[in-house]
Amino acid sequence: MSDDPTHVQEFFGPRAADWDARFPDDGPAYAAAVADLGLRPGDAVLDAGCGTGRALPALRAAVGPAGTVIGADLTPEMLAEAVRAGRDGSAGLLLTDVARLPLRDEALDAVFGAGLISHLADPAENLRELARVVRPGGQLALFHPIGRAALAARHGRRITDDDLRAEPNLRPLLSGAGWRMVSYVDEEDRYLVLAVRQDR
């Protein structure tokens, strides 16, 4: 699938209505990834490319009523499903491209991105934009509820050396965008990369 924003919308829009039904058992994986992010009560967090908002309740629980949770996605149908599922009660929802976030510099403590990295039109620049809106020392979690090999098999492919999500490719990409990778896990049932926003 192309990572062009228009093509991303064309892909996800028609699939939004049954997206949660296609992956009904992912909830615990999302909750575990949010827990690993180490959010604290009162923190401000962005779910970048939030889709139907499956992470939003866990993010809200982590930051509590005094915290801020924002879900951003560029596909209107996905955000409509988040509302239909009642997840807008856990977060403010923004129809926007994560390449141009309407947020001030250093406004957030963390960014959570489930399945995000492979859909970025310009990964280096887009990760730099995510760094812009996070305070120094704030965190980024890049997550998928299954590992790279399982995901490739689901799509009838094999992992290749140029896979952006592979550690040797992702580590320098993050570093060049202002992040320092602190953890990399790629297992059958979990892909989670944690990074910290560095001082500029």
Secondary structure, DSSP 8 states (H G I E B T S, - for coil): ---SHHHHHHHHGGGGGGHHHHSTT-HHHHHHHHHHHT--TT-EEEEET-TTTTTHHHHHHHH-TTSEEEEEES-HHHHHHHHHTTGGGTSEEEE--TTS-S--TT-EEEEEEES-GGG-SSHHHHHHHHHHTEEEEEEEEEEESS-HHHHHHHTT----TT-TTSHHHHHHHHHHTTEEEEEEEEETTEEEEEEEE---
